[in-house]
Amino acid sequence: MRKVFAALALLALWSCGARQTPPPQPCMSDRECRADRICHEGRCRFLEEVRRELATPPDAGVSSVPDASLVDAGTADGGAVDTPDAGPPPFVERPMFMGDPQHRGRTTVAGPAAAPAEVWRHQTRARIFASPIVGPAGTVYIGSLDQSFTALDAGGALRFRARTGDKVYASAAIAADGTVYVGSDDRTLLALTPEGQVRWRLPLGDAIDASPTLGPDGVLYVAADGVYAVDPAGAVRWHTTTAAHIRSSPTLHPEGLIVVGTPEGTVLALRLDGSEAWRAPAGGSIEGAAAVDDAGRILIGTDAGAVLCLDATGRELWRFATGADVRATPAIAADGTVVVGSYDRNLYAIAPDGTERWRVETSGRIRASARIDPEGRIYVGSQDDLLYAVSMTGDVLWRHDLGQDVDSTVAIGQDGTLYVGADDGALHALR
């Protein structure tokens, strides 16, 4: 699939003239498509056609343009394009856990600078661990441990509620065509229409309690008893097994890697065909996802209380010690600052060289991952029942008491509303 990424990048450099395209044929993989066509959403499609389609968002509030940082650029003869002064590509937020396949945790919409008020809440029958995901037209999707998956409009009105066979820990991912993917502990990956109807169900070999990740080509990467690559039609392209259950959401690296952490204490990198590229010792079990910064470095936390920084070959660059487990996914600010909470009750800001910039102490363990808005405000929940807003200099801007532990990672709507779940079983909307 790396060749596909390169081809998609090339198309941004070409001017697309009119061409006669035959009717798309059904397919399950790229191997069934001829010439310069790929299998996209179950049909053989010309690359130019798919590129134009992906460049047009289904809704102004959610962009479906592939993140350029995940596309290998090349020339028409396969050589590299020399763009030494281009810098990192602009951040494009996508509706999935931590905002993009690299799990950088950034948002494109500013959240509240001053203490917000609750504008509505939606009550479920069990605690909410998953992160809400904001999709087209401001629809908010959230799973609960009451075995439900719910869609609400921006005003809190119910759009649909789908029953799952077990608890939902994972956050949803939403494709460019509006398909909603979510997994649960019943070992089933669901694909739902925007109206909540089931498109397909895919049984996997173990519970799905890590959030699925969508690649720019529509392939879904799912952790369970190893890592699965699933095409938009619901067919498994490949499955790489691991020795133990994976709770780390797959992270896509620009070098054509899928990165996960393992319970046995390794960071595992797979190629886009599912083969192992490398594995690196982490020194502790890993439950959170990796994040990839703009320089291609991999940041990941461990239950040994460390945040590791690895290069794209798995070589350790530095290791930052906290006082307890780090189960949150590190968020990466635009300047490269790594923001992550620890079970030692502190939120840390770590410089790109691995030194501490500041820490903010809370009164509870921090399991939730942080989100960073364009103004540099950091939003993160703690098990002290509070949601925090912190500046990039480490100043606490405000605290909001939700009444019970906050393990859910914040999402921000197009109007700046914060959405977050809590152990009270409610999805809270704050503005």
Phi, psi and chi 1 to 4 in degrees:
 res  aa     phi    psi   chi1   chi2   chi3   chi4
   1 MET       -  -14.5  -68.4  -53.6  -60.3      -
   2 ARG   -62.4  -34.4 -164.1  169.1  176.4 -174.6
   3 LYS   -63.6  -34.5  -67.1 -179.3  178.9  178.4
   4 VAL   -64.9  -43.4  173.8      -      -      -
   5 PHE   -58.8  -43.4  -70.0  170.9      -      -
   6 ALA   -62.5  -41.9      -      -      -      -
   7 ALA   -64.6  -39.3      -      -      -      -
   8 LEU   -63.1  -39.3  -72.7  173.0      -      -
   9 ALA   -65.1  -39.5      -      -      -      -
  10 LEU   -59.4  -37.1  -81.3  173.0      -      -
  11 LEU   -64.1  -25.8  -65.7  171.7      -      -
  12 ALA   -68.3  -20.1      -      -      -      -
  13 LEU   -93.3  -13.9  -54.9  177.3      -      -
  14 TRP   -96.7  149.4  -65.5  -15.3      -      -
  15 SER   -91.1  129.5   59.5      -      -      -
  16 CYS   -91.1  112.5  -62.6      -      -      -
  17 GLY   -87.0  170.6      -      -      -      -
  18 ALA   -69.4  142.0      -      -      -      -
  19 ARG  -144.1  154.1   68.3 -179.2  -62.3  171.0
  20 GLN   -85.4  122.7  -62.6  -63.5  -43.0      -
  21 THR  -114.2  128.9   59.9      -      -      -
  22 PRO   -68.5  161.4   27.0  -34.7      -      -
  23 PRO   -57.8  136.5  -20.7   31.7      -      -
  24 PRO   -63.6  138.0   22.5  -31.6      -      -
  25 GLN   -99.4  147.5  -61.2  -61.7  -47.9      -
  26 PRO   -61.1  147.2  -19.9   31.3      -      -
  27 CYS  -156.2  163.2   62.6      -      -      -
  28 MET  -119.7  -16.5  -59.2  -63.4  -78.2      -
  29 SER  -155.8  166.4   70.4      -      -      -
  30 ASP   -61.6  -26.9  -69.2  -10.0      -      -
  31 ARG   -63.3  -21.5  -67.5 -171.3  -62.7  -88.1
  32 GLU   -86.1   -2.6  -59.8  171.4   45.2      -
  33 CYS  -107.0  145.5  -56.5      -      -      -
  34 ARG  -101.4  164.0  -62.2  179.7  178.7  178.8
  35 ALA    54.2 -133.2      -      -      -      -
  36 ASP   -98.3   37.1   57.1  -15.0      -      -
  37 ARG  -104.3  152.6  -68.1 -170.1  -68.2  170.2
  38 ILE  -125.8  162.3   62.1  171.1      -      -
  39 CYS   -86.0  108.1 -172.6      -      -      -
  40 HIS  -124.6  118.5  179.0   70.8      -      -
  41 GLU    54.7   39.5  -61.5  178.1   -7.6      -
  42 GLY    83.5    6.4      -      -      -      -
  43 ARG  -134.1  145.6  -63.6  -78.7  178.8  172.8
  44 CYS   -74.8  119.3  -69.7      -      -      -
  45 ARG  -130.1  146.5  -52.7  -83.9  -61.7  -80.1
  46 PHE   -68.3  144.1  -77.1  104.3      -      -
  47 LEU   -57.7  -41.6  -72.8  171.2      -      -
  48 GLU   -59.8  -41.7  -63.1   96.0  -36.1      -
  49 GLU   -64.5  -43.9 -179.3 -175.9  -10.5      -
  50 VAL   -65.4  -41.1  173.3      -      -      -
  51 ARG   -60.7  -44.6 -178.6   68.3  175.2   89.5
  52 ARG   -64.3  -39.4  -72.3 -166.0  -59.9  -91.1
  53 GLU   -65.7  -44.5 -179.8  179.1  -63.0      -
  54 LEU   -68.5  -24.9  -67.5  176.4      -      -
  55 ALA   -76.8   -7.2      -      -      -      -
  56 THR  -110.0  105.6  -54.8      -      -      -
  57 PRO   -63.0  145.3  -17.0   29.0      -      -
  58 PRO   -67.4  -21.2   22.7  -32.2      -      -
  59 ASP  -151.7  146.3 -178.9   86.0      -      -
  60 ALA   -60.6  -23.8      -      -      -      -
  61 GLY   -80.5  -15.4      -      -      -      -
  62 VAL  -134.9  120.1  178.8      -      -      -
  63 SER   -87.2  138.6  173.5      -      -      -
  64 SER  -111.7   12.0   62.5      -      -      -
  65 VAL   -68.1  130.1  179.0      -      -      -
  66 PRO   -57.2  138.6  -23.1   33.3      -      -
  67 ASP   -65.8  118.8 -170.7  -20.1      -      -
  68 ALA   -62.0  -22.4      -      -      -      -
  69 SER   -70.5  -11.9   65.0      -      -      -
  70 LEU  -105.3   11.9  -63.6  174.3      -      -
  71 VAL  -115.4  129.5  177.4      -      -      -
  72 ASP   -82.8  116.4  -67.2  -29.1      -      -
  73 ALA   -78.7  150.4      -      -      -      -
  74 GLY  -160.2  169.9      -      -      -      -
  75 THR   -95.4  174.9   61.8      -      -      -
  76 ALA   -61.9  -26.4      -      -      -      -
  77 ASP   -97.9   12.6   62.1   -0.8      -      -
  78 GLY    93.9   -3.1      -      -      -      -
  79 GLY   -79.3  170.5      -      -      -      -
  80 ALA   -82.4  147.4      -      -      -      -
  81 VAL   -88.5  126.5  174.2      -      -      -
  82 ASP   -87.7  105.2 -175.6   14.8      -      -
  83 THR  -129.9   64.5   54.6      -      -      -
  84 PRO   -65.8  -24.6   24.5  -33.9      -      -
  85 ASP  -102.6    7.6  -60.5  -38.0      -      -
  86 ALA   -71.0  -31.2      -      -      -      -
  87 GLY    72.4 -178.7      -      -      -      -
  88 PRO   -67.2  146.4   23.4  -32.8      -      -
  89 PRO   -67.6  156.7   25.1  -33.7      -      -
  90 PRO   -62.7  146.0   22.8  -32.8      -      -
  91 PHE   -72.7  132.1  174.3   71.9      -      -
  92 VAL  -118.9  114.6  178.6      -      -      -
  93 GLU   -77.4  138.6 -173.2  172.3    2.1      -
  94 ARG  -129.7  148.6  -59.6  179.0   67.5 -170.7
  95 PRO   -77.2   85.8   26.5  -31.6      -      -
  96 MET  -160.8  174.3   67.1 -177.3   74.4      -
  97 PHE   -54.9  130.1  177.1   64.9      -      -
  98 MET    63.8   11.6  -66.4  -64.3  -79.3      -
  99 GLY    89.1   -9.8      -      -      -      -
 100 ASP  -170.9  168.5   72.8  -32.3      -      -
 101 PRO   -65.8  -17.9  -20.2   32.8      -      -
 102 GLN   -88.6   -4.2  -70.3  177.6 -121.6      -
 103 HIS    59.0   42.5  -68.4  154.9      -      -
 104 ARG   -78.7  -16.5  -73.2  173.3  -74.4 -174.2
 105 GLY    79.8    7.4      -      -      -      -
 106 ARG   -84.3  158.9  -61.2  177.0 -159.7  162.2
 107 THR  -127.5  158.8   73.6      -      -      -
 108 THR   -98.8   -1.8   55.3      -      -      -
 109 VAL  -119.3  137.0 -179.3      -      -      -
 110 ALA   -76.7  137.1      -      -      -      -
 111 GLY   -92.2 -174.7      -      -      -      -
 112 PRO   -66.6  133.0  -16.6   28.9      -      -
 113 ALA   -84.8  -30.7      -      -      -      -
 114 ALA  -106.8  164.7      -      -      -      -
 115 ALA   -54.9  125.0      -      -      -      -
 116 PRO   -87.6  169.1   33.4  -34.2      -      -
 117 ALA  -114.0  153.8      -      -      -      -
 118 GLU   -76.1  125.7 -174.6  167.5  -79.4      -
 119 VAL   -97.8  -26.5  -68.7      -      -      -
 120 TRP  -167.0  165.4   57.3  -99.4      -      -
 121 ARG  -143.1  149.3   71.6  169.1   65.1 -175.2
 122 HIS  -117.5  123.2  173.7   79.6      -      -
 123 GLN   -94.9  129.7 -168.3   69.4   44.0      -
 124 THR  -108.2 -176.2   72.3      -      -      -
 125 ARG  -100.9    7.8  -63.2 -179.0  178.9  179.9
 126 ALA  -155.9  172.2      -      -      -      -
 127 ARG   -68.2  156.2   69.9 -175.1 -178.0   96.5
 128 ILE  -110.0  117.2  -66.2  176.8      -      -
 129 PHE  -102.2  -34.0  178.0   88.9      -      -
 130 ALA   -64.8  156.5      -      -      -      -
 131 SER   -84.7  135.1  171.4      -      -      -
 132 PRO   -66.2  149.9   17.8  -23.2      -      -
 133 ILE  -122.3  130.9  -59.4  -63.0      -      -
 134 VAL   -98.4  122.3 -179.3      -      -      -
 135 GLY  -109.9 -160.3      -      -      -      -
 136 PRO   -56.7  144.9  -24.7   34.0      -      -
 137 ALA    60.8   20.4      -      -      -      -
 138 GLY    79.2    8.5      -      -      -      -
 139 THR   -63.1  135.5  -57.4      -      -      -
 140 VAL  -109.1  127.4 -174.1      -      -      -
 141 TYR  -111.7  133.1  -60.3   88.4      -      -
 142 ILE  -147.9  138.6 -171.7   66.6      -      -
 143 GLY  -104.3  155.8      -      -      -      -
 144 SER  -134.0  160.5  169.3      -      -      -
 145 LEU   -75.7    1.1  -58.9 -167.5      -      -
 146 ASP   -85.5   12.9   68.9   -2.9      -      -
 147 GLN    70.4   35.4  -55.9 -177.2   22.7      -
 148 SER  -128.2  154.6   71.9      -      -      -
 149 PHE  -130.8  124.6 -179.8   73.3      -      -
 150 THR  -125.3  143.9  -57.0      -      -      -
 151 ALA  -117.4  131.7      -      -      -      -
 152 LEU  -127.8  147.2  -53.5  156.2      -      -
 153 ASP   -80.1  175.7   69.5   18.7      -      -
 154 ALA   -62.8  -18.8      -      -      -      -
 155 GLY   -93.4    1.0      -      -      -      -
 156 GLY    93.6    0.1      -      -      -      -
 157 ALA   -74.8  142.1      -      -      -      -
 158 LEU   -70.7  127.8 -178.6   67.2      -      -
 159 ARG   -96.3  -46.5  -66.6 -162.3   61.2 -169.5
 160 PHE  -161.3  160.1   70.8   76.7      -      -
 161 ARG  -132.7  123.7 -180.0 -177.4  -68.3  109.9
 162 ALA  -108.7  137.4      -      -      -      -
 163 ARG   -88.3  136.4  -60.3  -59.7  -57.9  176.1
 164 THR  -110.7  169.0   60.4      -      -      -
 165 GLY   -84.9   -3.4      -      -      -      -
 166 ASP  -165.3 -173.5 -150.2  -31.5      -      -
 167 LYS   -62.2  148.6  -60.7  172.5 -177.9  177.7
 168 VAL  -112.3  105.8 -179.1      -      -      -
 169 TYR   -96.5  -26.3  -73.3   94.9      -      -
 170 ALA   -81.7  148.1      -      -      -      -
 171 SER   -84.5  158.7  -56.8      -      -      -
 172 ALA   -82.1  165.4      -      -      -      -
 173 ALA  -132.8  140.1      -      -      -      -
 174 ILE  -120.1  125.2  -55.5  173.1      -      -
 175 ALA   -79.0  169.1      -      -      -      -
 176 ALA   -61.9  -28.6      -      -      -      -
 177 ASP   -87.7    6.0   66.4   -6.7      -      -
 178 GLY    92.7   -5.7      -      -      -      -
 179 THR   -61.6  134.2  -60.0      -      -      -
 180 VAL  -106.8  123.0 -178.0      -      -      -
 181 TYR  -107.8  132.6  -59.7  104.8      -      -
 182 VAL  -150.8  143.1   65.3      -      -      -
 183 GLY  -114.8  163.9      -      -      -      -
 184 SER  -145.0  177.9   76.8      -      -      -
 185 ASP   -74.3    1.0  -84.7    9.0      -      -
 186 ASP   -84.0   10.0   67.1   -5.8      -      -
 187 ARG    69.8   23.3  -55.1 -175.3  175.4 -162.2
 188 THR  -121.7  132.5  -59.0      -      -      -
 189 LEU   -95.8  125.0  178.9   66.8      -      -
 190 LEU  -105.1  139.9  -82.1  176.4      -      -
 191 ALA  -115.3  119.4      -      -      -      -
 192 LEU  -115.5  149.2  -55.8  173.2      -      -
 193 THR   -73.7  166.3   68.8      -      -      -
 194 PRO   -59.3  -18.8  -26.4   36.2      -      -
 195 GLU   -92.4   -0.4  -65.1   76.5   32.8      -
 196 GLY    93.5    4.8      -      -      -      -
 197 GLN   -80.3  146.9  -61.5  170.4  -32.8      -
 198 VAL   -77.8  121.7  175.9      -      -      -
 199 ARG   -84.4  -45.7  -78.3 -166.3  167.0  147.3
 200 TRP  -161.3  161.1   46.3 -102.7      -      -
 201 ARG  -123.0  135.0  -61.3  175.1 -172.9  -94.9
 202 LEU  -124.6  108.6  179.1   62.8      -      -
 203 PRO   -71.1  133.6  -13.1   28.1      -      -
 204 LEU  -115.1  179.8  -59.9 -176.6      -      -
 205 GLY   -86.6   -0.8      -      -      -      -
 206 ASP  -162.7  174.0 -154.5  -14.0      -      -
 207 ALA   -60.6  151.0      -      -      -      -
 208 ILE  -114.2   93.5  -54.7  167.2      -      -
 209 ASP  -115.1    9.4   44.2   24.5      -      -
 210 ALA  -108.8  145.5      -      -      -      -
 211 SER   -69.9  134.0  -57.9      -      -      -
 212 PRO   -70.2  154.4   24.5  -31.7      -      -
 213 THR  -124.0  130.0  -58.8      -      -      -
 214 LEU   -95.4  129.1  -94.8  170.4      -      -
 215 GLY   -83.4  165.7      -      -      -      -
 216 PRO   -60.7  -23.4  -20.4   32.1      -      -
 217 ASP   -91.9    6.7   59.8  -12.6      -      -
 218 GLY    89.6   -3.9      -      -      -      -
 219 VAL   -74.1  137.3  174.4      -      -      -
 220 LEU  -104.4  132.1 -166.6   68.6      -      -
 221 TYR  -110.2  125.7  -61.3   94.2      -      -
 222 VAL  -130.0  135.5 -173.5      -      -      -
 223 ALA   -99.7  138.6      -      -      -      -
 224 ALA  -160.8 -110.5      -      -      -      -
 225 ASP   -86.4   63.7   54.7  -27.6      -      -
 226 GLY   110.9 -154.0      -      -      -      -
 227 VAL  -123.8  134.0 -179.9      -      -      -
 228 TYR  -113.4  144.8  -68.2   79.1      -      -
 229 ALA  -110.5  122.5      -      -      -      -
 230 VAL  -122.7  130.3 -179.0      -      -      -
 231 ASP   -83.5  169.1   71.6   19.5      -      -
 232 PRO   -62.5  -18.9  -25.0   35.5      -      -
 233 ALA   -85.3   -2.2      -      -      -      -
 234 GLY    92.0   14.3      -      -      -      -
 235 ALA   -96.5  139.9      -      -      -      -
 236 VAL   -78.3  118.4  174.9      -      -      -
 237 ARG   -78.0  -42.8  -69.5 -168.5  172.2 -176.4
 238 TRP  -158.8  160.9   50.7 -101.7      -      -
 239 HIS  -139.9  117.3  172.2 -148.5      -      -
 240 THR  -104.4  115.1  -61.5      -      -      -
 241 THR   -79.1  155.5   59.2      -      -      -
 242 THR  -129.6  167.5   52.0      -      -      -
 243 ALA   -69.5  -24.7      -      -      -      -
 244 ALA  -141.5  167.5      -      -      -      -
 245 HIS   -62.2  138.0  175.6   76.5      -      -
 246 ILE  -100.4  125.7  -58.2  -66.0      -      -
 247 ARG  -109.1    3.4  -68.6 -175.3  171.8   88.4
 248 SER   -94.2  120.2  175.0      -      -      -
 249 SER   -62.6  132.0  176.1      -      -      -
 250 PRO   -60.9  138.5  -23.2   34.4      -      -
 251 THR  -118.7  133.7  -58.6      -      -      -
 252 LEU   -92.5  133.7  -90.0   62.1      -      -
 253 HIS  -108.9  142.0 -168.8  -75.6      -      -
 254 PRO   -58.1  -20.3  -23.4   32.0      -      -
 255 GLU   -82.0   12.3  -66.0  -65.5  -36.6      -
 256 GLY    81.3   40.6      -      -      -      -
 257 LEU  -123.9  151.4  -57.9  172.5      -      -
 258 ILE  -113.7  122.9  -59.0  106.0      -      -
 259 VAL  -114.7  131.1 -179.5      -      -      -
 260 VAL  -137.2  158.5  -65.4      -      -      -
 261 GLY   -99.6  154.7      -      -      -      -
 262 THR  -121.5  154.9   71.9      -      -      -
 263 PRO   -65.1  -25.3  -20.9   32.7      -      -
 264 GLU   -80.8    3.9   58.9  -95.7   29.7      -
 265 GLY    90.2   37.7      -      -      -      -
 266 THR  -129.7  154.8   59.6      -      -      -
 267 VAL  -100.3  122.4 -178.6      -      -      -
 268 LEU  -110.1  129.4  172.6   64.2      -      -
 269 ALA  -116.0  124.5      -      -      -      -
 270 LEU  -110.2  148.9  -56.5  174.1      -      -
 271 ARG   -78.3  171.1  -59.3 -178.8 -175.9   89.3
 272 LEU   -69.9   -7.8  -65.3  175.7      -      -
 273 ASP   -98.7    5.1   61.8    2.0      -      -
 274 GLY    91.6   -7.1      -      -      -      -
 275 SER   -77.3  153.3   60.7      -      -      -
 276 GLU   -76.3  128.9 -177.2  175.4  -40.1      -
 277 ALA   -90.9  -47.0      -      -      -      -
 278 TRP  -168.3  165.3   50.8  -98.6      -      -
 279 ARG  -139.6  143.7   62.5  176.7   64.1 -147.5
 280 ALA  -125.7  138.7      -      -      -      -
 281 PRO   -68.8  137.5   25.5  -33.4      -      -
 282 ALA  -110.1  -20.7      -      -      -      -
 283 GLY    85.4    6.4      -      -      -      -
 284 GLY  -175.0  156.2      -      -      -      -
 285 SER   -58.7  148.4  175.2      -      -      -
 286 ILE  -123.3  126.1  -60.9  173.1      -      -
 287 GLU  -114.8  -29.5  -66.8 -154.2    9.7      -
 288 GLY   -82.8  169.2      -      -      -      -
 289 ALA   -86.8  160.5      -      -      -      -
 290 ALA   -81.6  158.3      -      -      -      -
 291 ALA  -124.6  149.2      -      -      -      -
 292 VAL  -118.2  121.7  177.7      -      -      -
 293 ASP   -80.9  179.2   70.5   10.7      -      -
 294 ASP   -67.0  -18.5  -66.3  -14.9      -      -
 295 ALA   -91.3    1.5      -      -      -      -
 296 GLY    86.1   10.0      -      -      -      -
 297 ARG   -83.7  147.1  -58.7 -175.3  -53.4  171.1
 298 ILE  -103.3  125.8  -60.7  163.3      -      -
 299 LEU  -115.8  132.3  -70.1  -53.4      -      -
 300 ILE  -155.2  144.8 -164.0  165.6      -      -
 301 GLY  -101.4  159.9      -      -      -      -
 302 THR  -132.0  162.5   77.2      -      -      -
 303 ASP   -73.0   -6.2  -79.9    4.4      -      -
 304 ALA   -84.2    3.7      -      -      -      -
 305 GLY    84.5   21.0      -      -      -      -
 306 ALA  -115.4  151.9      -      -      -      -
 307 VAL  -111.1  121.8  178.9      -      -      -
 308 LEU  -101.2  145.7  -84.6   63.9      -      -
 309 CYS  -120.8  120.4  179.5      -      -      -
 310 LEU  -120.8  152.2  -50.6  173.8      -      -
 311 ASP   -87.1 -178.2   68.3   14.5      -      -
 312 ALA   -69.9   -8.3      -      -      -      -
 313 THR   -99.6   -0.7   68.9      -      -      -
 314 GLY    91.6    2.6      -      -      -      -
 315 ARG   -74.7  130.9  178.8  173.6   61.9   97.1
 316 GLU   -74.5  127.5 -174.4  173.5  -43.6      -
 317 LEU   -96.6  -41.2  -58.5  175.9      -      -
 318 TRP  -161.8  167.3   50.6 -103.7      -      -
 319 ARG  -140.5  125.3 -178.7  179.2  -65.9 -118.3
 320 PHE  -109.2  129.0  178.9   89.2      -      -
 321 ALA   -97.1  131.2      -      -      -      -
 322 THR  -111.3 -176.8   76.1      -      -      -
 323 GLY   -92.1    0.0      -      -      -      -
 324 ALA  -166.0 -174.3      -      -      -      -
 325 ASP   -50.9  142.1  -57.0   16.7      -      -
 326 VAL  -116.0  101.1  177.7      -      -      -
 327 ARG  -109.1   -5.4  -62.9 -170.4  176.2 -176.5
 328 ALA   -78.9  157.5      -      -      -      -
 329 THR   -85.2  127.8  -61.4      -      -      -
 330 PRO   -61.7  138.4  -21.6   33.2      -      -
 331 ALA   -97.6  146.2      -      -      -      -
 332 ILE  -117.7  115.2  -47.1  -66.7      -      -
 333 ALA   -73.1  165.8      -      -      -      -
 334 ALA   -61.8  -27.6      -      -      -      -
 335 ASP   -89.8    6.6   66.9   -6.3      -      -
 336 GLY    93.5   -4.0      -      -      -      -
 337 THR   -63.4  134.2  -59.6      -      -      -
 338 VAL   -97.5  125.1 -180.0      -      -      -
 339 VAL  -118.1  122.1  179.9      -      -      -
 340 VAL  -155.7  144.8   66.0      -      -      -
 341 GLY   -97.4  163.4      -      -      -      -
 342 SER  -133.9  159.8  167.6      -      -      -
 343 TYR   -68.1   -6.8  -87.9   27.5      -      -
 344 ASP   -79.7    6.1   70.4    1.9      -      -
 345 ARG    81.9   10.2  -55.8 -174.2  174.6 -165.5
 346 ASN  -111.1  144.9  -71.3  -62.7      -      -
 347 LEU   -99.2  126.0  178.0   71.4      -      -
 348 TYR  -109.4  144.3  -68.3   91.0      -      -
 349 ALA  -114.5  121.6      -      -      -      -
 350 ILE  -116.3  128.4  -52.7  167.5      -      -
 351 ALA   -68.0  159.8      -      -      -      -
 352 PRO   -57.9  -19.9  -26.8   36.2      -      -
 353 ASP   -91.2    4.3   64.2   -0.3      -      -
 354 GLY    92.7    4.3      -      -      -      -
 355 THR   -92.5  153.1   58.0      -      -      -
 356 GLU   -76.3  131.8 -178.2  176.0  -37.7      -
 357 ARG   -93.0  -45.0  -75.4 -169.1  163.2  157.0
 358 TRP  -167.2  169.4   49.8 -102.1      -      -
 359 ARG  -141.3  149.5   70.7  177.6   71.8 -178.7
 360 VAL  -120.9  123.7  169.6      -      -      -
 361 GLU   -86.8  134.9 -175.3  176.9    0.8      -
 362 THR  -114.0  179.7   73.5      -      -      -
 363 SER  -100.1    9.0  -60.7      -      -      -
 364 GLY  -145.8  166.2      -      -      -      -
 365 ARG   -64.1  148.8  -59.9 -174.5  -57.3 -177.8
 366 ILE  -110.0  110.2  -60.1  177.3      -      -
 367 ARG  -104.0  -29.1  177.7   64.1  178.2   85.6
 368 ALA   -69.4  148.4      -      -      -      -
 369 SER   -85.6  154.9  -57.4      -      -      -
 370 ALA   -88.8  152.7      -      -      -      -
 371 ARG  -120.8  144.9  -61.1  -62.0  -56.7  -87.7
 372 ILE  -123.2  123.3  -54.6  173.0      -      -
 373 ASP   -89.5  174.0   79.1    1.3      -      -
 374 PRO   -63.8  -20.4  -20.1   31.3      -      -
 375 GLU   -86.3    0.2  -55.1  -62.5  -35.8      -
 376 GLY    86.2    9.6      -      -      -      -
 377 ARG   -80.7  137.4  -71.6 -175.2  -72.7  -92.0
 378 ILE  -107.7  130.7  -59.2  159.7      -      -
 379 TYR  -119.6  126.2  -57.7   94.9      -      -
 380 VAL  -154.6  143.4   66.1      -      -      -
 381 GLY   -98.6  160.6      -      -      -      -
 382 SER  -134.5  161.9  169.6      -      -      -
 383 GLN   -79.7   13.8  -69.3 -179.0    1.1      -
 384 ASP   -92.6   13.6   62.9    3.8      -      -
 385 ASP    79.2    4.3  -55.7   -9.1      -      -
 386 LEU  -109.2  146.3  -60.4  177.1      -      -
 387 LEU  -103.2  129.8  179.5   66.8      -      -
 388 TYR  -110.4  146.2  -70.1   78.4      -      -
 389 ALA  -117.6  126.1      -      -      -      -
 390 VAL  -129.2  140.6 -179.0      -      -      -
 391 SER   -79.5  168.5   74.7      -      -      -
 392 MET   -72.8   -5.0  -77.7  -57.1  -62.1      -
 393 THR  -100.0    2.8   56.9      -      -      -
 394 GLY    91.4   10.8      -      -      -      -
 395 ASP   -86.2  133.5  -61.2  -48.1      -      -
 396 VAL   -77.6  118.5  176.0      -      -      -
 397 LEU   -83.5  -39.8  -56.9  174.5      -      -
 398 TRP  -166.3  163.6   52.5 -101.8      -      -
 399 ARG  -130.7  141.8  -58.9  172.9  179.7   86.9
 400 HIS  -127.4  125.4 -176.6   89.8      -      -
 401 ASP   -84.9  116.6 -170.0  -10.1      -      -
 402 LEU   -96.6   -5.1  -68.7  173.9      -      -
 403 GLY    93.3  -25.7      -      -      -      -
 404 GLN  -145.8  171.4  -69.4 -163.7   35.6      -
 405 ASP   -49.8  144.3  -68.9   -0.4      -      -
 406 VAL  -117.7   99.1 -174.9      -      -      -
 407 ASP  -103.5  -11.4  -66.4  -37.9      -      -
 408 SER   -76.6  142.2  172.0      -      -      -
 409 THR   -87.9  137.4  -62.7      -      -      -
 410 VAL   -67.4  146.6  167.7      -      -      -
 411 ALA  -122.7  152.8      -      -      -      -
 412 ILE  -121.9  126.2  -55.3 -179.3      -      -
 413 GLY   -78.5  170.7      -      -      -      -
 414 GLN   -64.7  -22.2  -73.2  -60.7  -53.3      -
 415 ASP   -95.0   10.3   61.9   -5.2      -      -
 416 GLY    88.6    2.9      -      -      -      -
 417 THR   -68.1  135.1  -60.1      -      -      -
 418 LEU   -90.3  134.3  -61.3  178.6      -      -
 419 TYR  -119.1  130.5  -60.0  103.6      -      -
 420 VAL  -155.8  143.2   64.9      -      -      -
 421 GLY   -96.4  165.2      -      -      -      -
 422 ALA  -149.0  174.4      -      -      -      -
 423 ASP   -72.2   -6.5  -82.9   10.9      -      -
 424 ASP   -77.9    0.4   62.6   -4.3      -      -
 425 GLY    81.1    9.6      -      -      -      -
 426 ALA  -109.8  145.7      -      -      -      -
 427 LEU   -92.0  121.1  174.7   67.9      -      -
 428 HIS  -102.9  134.4  -60.7  -99.8      -      -
 429 ALA  -111.0  120.6      -      -      -      -
 430 LEU  -121.7  135.6  -50.2  171.6      -      -
 431 ARG  -151.5      - -175.3  167.7   62.0 -118.4
